[in-house]
């Protein structure tokens, strides 16, 4: 799978690890493949707008539902998106306190409506009323992963 995603790169395995630290350094990609599930962690999926995911990732997930999740704790950035098995975008959402809502395509699902609420302030920026924090607020982490299921 990694060779198909990066055909012009020479692929070398790295030591096994845990995907809870899903922030590979530049030049590395983390992947896990299980029956019915493939997970890839790469900086190449970390875009402000999930719809800017390089198309070869969507093609690789053909026939499976593709989920993208990206976050950056330093700037409180968050994004997620879902593509149908045929490659059609179902939903895309991203925001940060400084930029506000960057992308919001298709109405959020019911669970997100109850979790996320945004209000306009007089400065015309967006503020989310529910925040997601890391276990240690001093930690800096950036995660961007996509995974596909049958």
C-alpha positions in Angstrom: 0.0 0.0 0.0 2.8 2.5 0.9 4.6 1.7 -2.4 1.4 2.4 -4.3 0.9 5.8 -2.4 4.6 6.7 -3.0 5.7 5.0 -6.2 8.7 7.3 -6.8 10.1 6.7 -3.3 12.4 4.0 -2.1 10.5 2.3 0.8 12.3 1.0 3.9 10.6 -0.5 6.9 11.1 1.2 10.3 10.7 -0.2 13.8 7.2 -1.2 15.0 5.6 1.4 17.2 2.3 2.6 18.5 0.0 4.8 16.5 -0.9 7.0 19.5 2.2 9.0 18.4 0.9 9.5 14.9 3.2 12.3 13.9 5.9 10.9 11.7 8.9 13.0 11.0 9.4 14.5 7.6 10.2 11.7 5.1 8.5 9.0 7.1 5.0 7.5 6.9 3.4 5.3 9.5 1.0 2.5 8.4 -1.0 -0.3 10.0 -3.0 -2.8 8.1 -5.5 -5.1 9.7 -8.4 -7.2 8.2 -10.9 -4.7 6.9 -8.9 -1.6 8.0 -5.8 0.3 6.8 -4.3 3.3 8.6 -1.8 5.7 7.2 -0.2 8.6 9.1 1.6 11.1 6.9 2.3 14.8 6.8 0.9 14.7 3.2 -2.6 14.5 4.6 -2.2 17.5 6.8 -3.9 20.3 4.9 -6.0 23.1 6.2 -8.9 22.0 4.0 -9.5 18.2 3.9 -10.6 18.5 0.3 -7.0 19.3 -0.6 -6.0 15.7 0.3 -3.9 14.5 -2.7 -6.2 12.5 -5.0 -4.0 9.4 -5.0 -5.0 8.8 -1.3 -8.7 8.8 -2.4 -7.9 6.5 -5.3 -6.0 4.1 -2.9 -9.2 3.8 -0.8 -11.4 2.8 -3.8 -14.3 0.6 -2.7 -13.8 1.5 1.0 -15.0 4.4 3.1 -12.1 6.9 3.7 -11.8 8.9 6.9 -9.4 11.7 7.3 -8.5 13.2 10.7 -5.9 15.9 11.2 -5.0 18.1 14.1 -2.3 20.4 15.3 -2.2 21.2 19.0 0.0 24.3 18.8 -2.7 26.2 16.9 -5.7 24.2 18.0 -6.3 23.2 14.4 -8.8 20.3 13.7 -10.1 18.7 10.5 -12.0 15.6 9.5 -13.6 14.3 6.3 -15.3 11.3 5.0 -15.4 10.0 1.4 -17.8 7.3 0.2 -16.5 4.0 -1.2 -16.9 5.4 -4.7 -14.7 8.4 -3.9 -17.5 11.0 -3.4 -16.9 13.4 -0.6 -19.6 13.0 2.1 -18.4 15.6 4.5 -15.5 17.8 5.3 -14.9 20.1 8.2 -11.9 22.1 9.5 -11.4 25.0 11.9 -8.9 26.8 14.1 -9.3 29.7 16.6 -7.3 32.0 14.4 -8.8 31.1 11.0 -12.3 30.2 12.2 -14.1 27.6 10.1 -11.9 26.9 7.2 -14.1 24.3 5.5 -17.6 23.0 6.2 -19.0 21.0 3.4 -22.3 19.2 3.9 -24.2 19.5 7.2 -22.4 18.0 10.2 -23.7 14.7 11.5 -26.0 14.8 14.5 -23.2 13.8 16.9 -21.0 16.7 15.7 -23.9 19.1 16.1 -24.1 18.2 19.8 -20.4 18.3 20.2 -19.3 21.4 18.3 -21.0 24.7 18.4 -19.6 27.8 16.8 -20.6 31.4 17.6 -19.8 34.6 15.8 -18.0 37.2 17.8 -18.0 40.9 16.9 -14.6 40.5 15.3 -16.2 38.1 12.8 -14.1 35.2 13.9 -15.3 31.8 15.0 -14.9 30.5 18.6 -15.7 26.9 19.4 -17.4 26.3 22.7 -16.2 22.7 23.2 -12.5 22.1 23.1 -10.4 19.1 22.7 -7.2 19.0 24.8 -4.4 16.6 25.0 -3.8 14.7 28.2 -1.0 17.0 29.0 -1.7 20.6 27.9 2.1 21.2 27.7 2.5 18.6 25.0 2.7 19.5 21.3 1.3 17.1 18.9 0.1 17.1 15.3 -1.7 14.1 13.9 -3.0 13.6 10.5 -4.2 10.2 9.5 -6.5 8.6 7.0 -8.0 5.2 7.2 -10.3 3.1 5.0 -12.7 0.4 6.0 -14.8 -2.0 3.8 
